[in-house]
Amino acid sequence: MTGAKDRMREKKMKNQPRNVIYTSSGRGTEGGQGSQACGWVRGHQPGGHSYSQDLPKHITASFFARARAAEVNAMLKAVGKPAGSCHIFNALPKHMRRRAMSHNTKRLPRRLREGAERLAERSQRAPEKEKKQLAKSRSRRARRRHGNLLLEFNRRQRKNKWLETHIWHAKRFHMLKTWSYCLPLKPTAKSFRASYRAMNTHALLQDLSYYCCLELQGSEEQMLRALARLTSKQTGPTFAAASCLSGARQGSVHLYKADQFPQGSLGPADFLWRPRVPDASDRQLWIWIHPALRQDVLSELQLVCQCFEAVSISEESCPAVEPYAGRKRKRDEDDAEQLSKRLLGNGTRPAGTAVRWHSSDTAITISDLTMEIVRYRLIGPLAHTVLTDTLRPASEEMEVTKPSNHSTDEVDTSVHQQQADIFQLLRGVGSTAELPAGCVLGLTVDDPRLTLPQKRGKSVPDLQQSAEDSRVRDLTLRGVAAHCSQSTLWDASVRDRVTHNRPSEQELNRMRSELLVPGSRLSAAAQAGVPVLLVHQGGRVRGEERLHWGSGWDLMLPKGWGMAFWVPLVYRGVRVGGLHMSVKASQFTGQPHFPHDYPDCPAGQRFQSEQEAELLEKFKRRPPSKRTNYIKHGCLAPFRCPWQQLTEEWEELVNLSAETTSDCGTGPSDFAVLRSLKALRQLSAWCRPSSRRNSFPLTRATAAALRQECGRSLVWVRLRLLGKGQPALHATVCVPTTSDLQLLLKDAHSSGPQEPRHKDHLKHLRRHTSGPEEPACAVRGVWPPPLPSVLSHCSRLTLGWVQQGDFSLAAGHGEALAFISVSGLLHMILQQPQEQRGVVLLRNPSSLQYRYARISIDI
C-alpha cells in the first residue's frame, strides 16, 4: 500500500485494542481459492492482481465469534475498570446522565455505588495541594504610582544592576544582560552609519558607568612596589610613569598575575593618580577595569598589597528591597519611605558585603568604588564643543565642594579660576585630536539642567574665537598643568554630600514656573556646585593611518547626577551608542576590544566559550538543508579558534624544518599574546616592503632569536584587503604559495585562488542526528572534537584567524583585525620576496575564495 493508504488505515484503527489481530481465516472461499491470512485491502496491489471485493457466500458462526471474542473481552475490561470518576458516570444509562452530576453516591445505582465511594475516599486521602495565593491585580494607575514603580524597579535590579540611564536606554535600545548588568546593546532604529558620522564629524555619547573603579590609598612607595609585580616595562609605561605619577595624565597598562609575565595575563586597565596635595603623605590611585576583570584583579591586588582585613564603613546600609506583590501591604510609613527610595550606586549589594580592605603591614587601603562614580564618554572631533556648551563653571567655589585639607580659601579660588579659564580655552581648539592624549582637567560646574535649551540642537564650534591665541597653542602643546587636574571628586565625603543635595526635578519645575521671562536661565542654588573630572582620550595613537581618530573626552561625576548631565548632553545633538558601537570603535581604531580580543585572559576565554555556545545554537536553529557545511569548506573552527593547537603545530613544524629542538617547546606551556614593544617593533619593520627604511635587518639569525624568545605566541595584526571582499568573523589567514604571489604580480586586481572543495567523510555518522536537539559532537557540517591538524588541513598553511572583520567606513575597503602565530609569521616572511613581504591570503568560513591582504603591525 502507498503511504496515504497506510495513514488512512492507521487513522481508522487507532482506537482499536492493540492485542486484537484481525484475520480472515474463517472466511469461506470459492473456486478452489484458499483463504488468505490478511485483512481487507483496498485498490490494486503492486503485484498487478487484485483481491475480490465480493461478500462471502456464507460464514461459520463459531469461527466468527472466536475471532471477535478477544475484542469484546478487551472492551468489557476497559469499561469495567474505570480510570476516573467520569468513567463511572459514563456507565449510567442515557436517561440518567447529566452534565452536572451530584456528589451524593446514594443517587447512583447500587451496582455503581461501591466504585464511586472508593474514588471519593481516595480523593479525601490525597494531600491537599498548596495553591499559590494569587495576587490581586492592581490597576495600571496604581502600578504607575511613583512609590510602587520604585519598589518594582528595585526588585528587578536584584540580579542585574541598572545604570542611572537605564530607563532612558530601555525605551530606545535593545538591552543585554551581561556581566551582572543590564546594558544597552544597540538602538532599535537603524543608526550604524549615523553613529559613524557622529564619531567622524561630531560626537558620540556612551555610558561607561558599568566599569569598575578600585581605589588604592597609602604610601606612594609602598603602592608602586606592590603594583610593579603586576606589570612589566617591556609592554610600555607602568604605574610609575613620570607623566602619570603627577596626576596630569591618565595611563594605561596591561595587568598580569603577580610575577608571572609574560604568562598569567589578566587584562587592560586605566589608572589615574590624584595630584599631590600639600601636607599630605598618602596618595590616591584609581584603577578602572572592565566588570569581567573585577574579581581577578581584586584578588591580585589584595595579594600584592597584603590587604585581607575587611574594614567596616560608616555609610548607611543600602535599603532593603521589598518584592512587589501586586497588592496592598500593611507597613509603617517610615518603612515605606525607606523601601521606596531610589537605589543609587551599587544599592543592590547584600548587606554586610566588604567593599574596603586594609593592610597593617603595608598601610594600604583598597576600596571598591563600583558605581560610585558615573562615567560618560564622548567620541568625536567636537566632543570638547559639546562639553563647553553643556557645562558652566561655577561662579565661585561652593561650600559643599570644599576639600577637607589644609589649603586656604584663596588658593582654592585661584585654582578654580585657572580651571575655568582653561575650560573656556577649549572653545578655541579646532578638534579634540589637537590636545595631548590623556590630559586631565578638574572642574566644579553648575547644575546643567539650569541651562537646558528648550529645543534640541547641535553644538557647533566657535569660529570667531581667534586660534592665534598663545594660550590656546600652549594648551595644545603642553596640556593641562598638574595643579589644575585637582578635583574634590576624589573626596568620598564631598561626593556623598553632593549626591544628597541634588535638587529634584520637582524643585526645578517649580523654579521654572516662577520665572518672569519663560525660558530664561534659572539661578543656581546655594549648594549646587558639582565636582567633575574631564579625562582626554587619545583615540588611535598607533600606526600611521588615521592618527587620533576616535579621540574624545571622558566625563566623571558623582553618583546620582547621571540623568542631570545625560539629558543636557543629548540636547546638544550627540548620537548615543551602546556596546555594539564600542566594538566598532575599537575596530576603526585598530585596537583589541576587551574581552572579545583577549584569548590569553581568563575573561577572554570565558567570553569565547559563551560566544561558541551562542554561535552553535544559532547555527543549529537553521534547517539542516540551509546550513553551511564547514567540513566541505575546509573550516575546522567556525565558532571558536583553537589557538593552543595552532601555536604548538607551528612550533613543531618550524623545529622539524630546521632539524633542531627549541627550548621553548619543552614542557607544557600555554600560548600568550606578544605585547613586548621591542619584539613588536621588529615584526612591524619586517612585515613592510623593503623599499621603506628598515632599522631592523631581517636575517635567519635574528628571526631564530626572536622565535626562541616568543615562539609560542600570537601577535595582533591589521589586515587590509588589496581588492574586493568583506572579511567575516573567524576568517582564516593563510600563507600564500609561490604561484599565488606570482599571480598577484601578473594581475594586481586578481580575485585570488580558490580552495578545492573538501569531502565530508563524517556524513554517514550524522545521518540520523540532524535536528535542533542534536549534540555538539554530531552537528552536520561541523568537525567534532578532537580536531585534525589545523595547520595543514587546507591547501594553504594556516597562520591565524580573524577576530574583527567588516567593510571599514573609515578606510573605504575591507579591513580585519586578527591574531596570527609569531612562528608562522617569521616562517612566511623569510620565504617571501622583499617587495611582497607581509602579503597573506584571507578566506571566510563559508567561502572557498581566497582574497589577497597585507599585514601591518601598528606600534
Secondary structure by P-SEA (a helix, b strand, c coil): ccaaaaaaaaaaaccccccbbbbcccccccccccccccccccccccccccccccccccccaaaaaaaaaaaaaaaaaaaaccccaaaaaaaccccccccccccccccccccaaaaaaaaaaaaaaccccccccccccccccccccaaaaaaaaaaaacccccccaaaaaaaccccccccccccccccccccaaaaaaaacccbbbbbcccbbbbbbbccaaaaaaaacccccccccccccccccccccbbbbbbbccccccccbbbbbbbbbbccccccccbbbbbbbbcccaaaaaaaaaaaaacccbbbbbcccccccccccccbbbbbcaaaaaaaacccccccccccccccbbbbccccbbbbbbcccbbbbbbbccaaaaaaaacccccccccccccccccccaaaaaaaaaaaaaaaaaccccccccccccbbbbbbcccccccccccbbbbbbcccccccccaaaaaaaaccccccccccccccaaaaaaaaaacccaaaaaaaaaaccccccbbbbccccbbbbbbbbbbcccccccccccbbbbbbbbccccccaaaaaaaaabbbbbcaaaaaaaaaaaccccccccccccaaaaaaaaaaaaaaaaaaaaccccccccccccccccccccaaaaaaaaaaaaaaaaacccccccccbbbbbccccaaaaaaaaaaaccccccccccccaaaaaaaaaacccbbbbbbbbbccbbbbccbbbbbbbcaaaaaaaaacccccccccccccccccccccccccccccccccccccccccccccccccccccccccccccccccccccccccccaaaaaaaaaaccccccccbbbbcccccbbbbbbbbbcc
